[in-house]
Amino acid sequence: MSRQIVQSANIYFSPTGTTRKIVRRVSAGLALRPRELDLTLPTARKQNFILEKEELLLAAFPVHGGRLPKLVLDVFNSLPAGRRPAVAVVVYGNRAYEDALLELFDLCVKKDYFLVGAAAFIGEHSYSHVLGQNRPDPADEESARRFGLSVRNTLLGGENVLNEKPLLSLARRPYRKYSKKPDISPDTSRKCVGCLICVKNCPTGAFIDLNPRRVDQEKCILCAACVKMCPEKAKSFNDDDFTDRMAALVAANLDRKEPTVFLP
């Protein structure tokens, strides 16, 4: 293989597990020795990450309002720079990925990584069990595996570099502004049994005093990890304005979107 790439550093943020599924299927297609750098929990993001000399970087993040999640930017920017192959992947909830993939492409280029592939895949939307329901499904996972295989073939063929032009046809610079987060958080019903699964898996440590009923709204990023992981279905969004907007979002995006792949 060109450059003797034998390993991949798979760095990702995946509050509800959908991005993790895509990463692992892309990685299966790459057929490299994988090393996972999971940024989901707060303690993980405090580590000093290193990249080994002959290692491909596979970076995958969910789309938040058409952008990358703010809390992963500092971690990504702290990665060591230097010429190496990279793959950029974003996962979105069957609405649109807007500027997120271009943003990740740009972050890689600033580090002097050369892109050998980029893709946008679909996962179940954080706020809905209807939008992108049960995705990534087997077809999505197979698409991710084939994408990884195509990237491997690109590496075998030499240093073919992905051009930014196709990404610019779908996104823009400067990127769209982050939308203001509503001052809400998921509510907890009487079904809660205090198992603390939500507390242990919150990517921002937003629960106050480890109490599943008390949430710091400033820390909550509305990722819905607590909603999706609760075995008792005790968590939900109940703000009327928020639920009305989500219902309109779902109604406007019911048509199935398919993965978008970019290769050199």
Long-range contacts (C-beta under 8 A, 24 or more apart in sequence): 1-152, 1-155, 1-156, 2-155, 2-156, 2-157, 2-158, 2-159, 3-54, 3-85, 3-155, 3-159, 4-54, 5-32, 5-54, 5-55, 5-56, 5-85, 5-155, 6-32, 6-33, 6-54, 7-32, 7-33, 7-34, 7-35, 7-52, 7-54, 7-55, 7-56, 8-32, 8-33, 8-34, 8-35, 8-55, 8-56, 8-57, 8-58, 9-35, 9-37, 9-51, 9-52, 9-55, 9-56, 9-57, 9-58, 10-34, 10-35, 10-36, 10-37, 10-58, 10-60, 11-37, 11-39, 11-49, 11-57, 11-58, 11-59, 11-60, 11-76, 11-79, 12-36, 12-37, 12-38, 12-39, 12-40, 12-58, 12-59, 12-60, 12-61, 13-38, 13-39, 13-40, 13-61, 13-62, 13-69, 13-71, 13-72, 13-203, 14-38, 14-40, 14-60, 14-62, 15-40, 15-62, 15-126, 15-201, 15-203, 15-223, 15-224, 15-225, 16-123, 16-124, 16-126, 16-223, 16-224, 16-225, 16-228, 16-229, 17-228, 18-62, 18-91, 18-123, 18-124, 18-135, 18-136, 19-60, 19-61, 19-62, 19-89, 19-91, 19-123, 21-123, 21-136, 21-141, 22-60, 22-89, 22-91, 22-121, 22-123, 22-136, 22-140, 22-141, 22-144, 23-58, 23-60, 23-89, 25-136, 25-141, 25-142, 25-144, 25-145, 25-148, 26-58, 26-60, 26-87, 26-89, 26-119, 26-144, 26-145, 26-147, 26-148, 26-151, 27-58, 27-148, 28-145, 28-148, 29-144, 29-145, 29-146, 29-147, 29-148, 29-149, 29-150, 29-151, 29-152, 30-56, 30-58, 30-87, 30-148, 30-149, 30-151, 30-152, 31-148, 31-149, 31-152, 32-56, 32-152, 39-72, 39-75, 40-201, 40-203, 41-201, 41-203, 42-203, 42-204, 42-205, 45-71, 45-72, 45-74, 45-75, 48-78, 49-75, 49-78, 49-79, 50-80, 51-79, 51-80, 51-82, 51-84, 55-84, 56-84, 56-85, 56-86, 56-87, 56-116, 56-155, 57-84, 57-85, 57-86, 57-87, 57-108, 57-113, 58-86, 58-87, 58-89, 59-86, 59-87, 59-88, 59-89, 59-104, 59-107, 59-108, 60-88, 60-89, 60-90, 60-91, 61-89, 61-90, 61-91, 61-100, 61-104, 62-90, 62-91, 62-92, 62-123, 62-126, 62-223, 63-90, 63-91, 63-92, 63-93, 63-96, 63-97, 63-98, 63-100, 63-120, 64-100, 64-178, 64-221, 65-176, 65-178, 65-179, 66-96, 66-97, 66-98, 66-99, 66-100, 66-175, 66-176, 67-98, 67-99, 67-100, 67-103, 67-175, 67-176, 67-178, 68-100, 68-103, 68-104, 68-107, 69-221, 70-178, 71-203, 71-204, 71-221, 73-107, 76-107, 77-107, 79-111, 80-111, 81-110, 81-111, 81-112, 82-111, 82-112, 83-112, 83-113, 83-114, 84-112, 84-113, 84-114, 85-113, 85-114, 85-115, 85-116, 85-155, 85-159, 86-111, 86-113, 86-114, 86-115, 86-116, 87-115, 87-116, 87-117, 87-118, 87-119, 87-151, 88-115, 88-117, 88-118, 88-119, 89-118, 89-119, 89-120, 89-121, 90-119, 90-120, 90-121, 91-120, 91-121, 91-122, 91-123, 91-136, 92-120, 92-121, 92-122, 92-123, 93-122, 93-123, 93-124, 93-125, 93-126, 93-127, 93-128, 93-131, 93-132, 94-122, 94-125, 94-131, 94-132, 94-135, 94-253, 94-256, 94-257, 95-125, 95-131, 95-249, 95-253, 95-257, 97-260, 98-171, 98-176, 99-171, 99-172, 99-175, 99-176, 100-171, 101-167, 101-170, 101-171, 102-164, 102-167, 102-168, 102-170, 102-171, 102-172, 102-173, 102-175, 103-171, 103-175, 105-162, 105-164, 105-167, 106-173, 109-164, 114-159, 114-161, 114-162, 115-161, 115-162, 116-151, 116-154, 116-155, 116-160, 116-161, 116-162, 116-263, 116-264, 117-147, 117-150, 117-151, 117-154, 117-162, 117-261, 117-262, 117-263, 117-264, 118-162, 118-167, 118-261, 118-262, 119-144, 119-147, 119-259, 119-260, 119-261, 119-262, 120-259, 120-260, 121-259, 122-257, 122-258, 122-259, 125-250, 126-222, 126-223, 126-224, 126-228, 127-222, 127-224, 127-237, 127-246, 127-249, 128-246, 128-249, 128-250, 130-250, 130-254, 131-249, 131-250, 131-253, 131-254, 132-257, 140-259, 143-258, 143-259, 143-261, 144-259, 147-259, 147-261, 150-261, 150-263, 151-263, 154-263, 154-264, 160-264, 161-264, 162-262, 162-263, 162-264, 163-264, 166-262, 167-262, 170-260, 181-221, 181-222, 182-222, 182-239, 182-241, 182-242, 183-217, 184-217, 184-222, 184-237, 184-239, 184-242, 185-215, 185-217, 185-220, 185-222, 186-215, 186-220, 186-224, 186-226, 186-227, 186-235, 186-236, 186-237, 187-235, 187-236, 187-237, 187-238, 188-212, 188-213, 188-234, 188-235, 189-234, 189-235, 189-236, 190-234, 191-232, 191-233, 191-234, 192-230, 192-232, 192-234, 192-235, 193-232, 193-234, 195-231, 195-232, 197-229, 197-230, 197-231, 198-225, 198-226, 198-229, 198-230, 198-235, 201-225, 201-226, 201-229, 202-226
